[in-house]
Amino acid sequence: MSTTTPVPATTSNGTALPVVALPQGELLTVNANDMPLIVDSLGPGVHFKPLRLDLELGEWVVLATFAPGVELPLHYHTGAVDAYTLSGSWHYVEYPKQVQTAGSYLYEPGASVHTFKVPEDNTEDTVVWFRVCGANINFNPDGTFHSILDAALIAHLTNVLGEAQGHGKVNYIGGGAADFTADA
């Protein structure tokens, strides 16, 4: 396995800085306009584009698209979530008066519980950028366990559905890779 060794940082003219940094030969960037939409990923009308999936940190960043009328299961967040709505509208069933519309930014602290809902009368798809730390623990209406949604499942769905939908290998930014620091 190749590893990146920290080195002293320098300015563009080579002057040393008093910090050690990870060298980076290029920017880690993807363009969502060039990425395929993984359709019906968690059910009908739930689509996404994976932007960054870090399985080790348990962080995932996706551009999610929801059809009118989509409702996700009640879920508990193990970590914080940032959500920025680009189009359409949505709300949490538990907070019906706090509708998120284009331009809305929402921060959710870890341990929050809610049910995501897109109104059936939306005239367009709802598109939301999500950065999720940790997992969503999903529950059935009777409070029993339903499923876990995390970076590992998103990566799995990207691979399996990307191939099945004819997209081949989907390019996204990954995370680190656990390994030994020296040969045993």
Secondary structure, 3 states (H helix, E strand, C coil): CCCCCCEEEECCCCCEEEEEECCCCCCCCCCHHHCCCECCCCCCCEEEEEEEEECCCCEEEEEEEECCCCECCEEEECCCEEEEEEECEEEECCEEEEEEECCCEEEECCCCEECEECCCCCCCCEEEEEEEECCEEEECCCCCEEEEECHHHHHHHHHHHHHHCCCCCCCCEECCCCCCCCCC
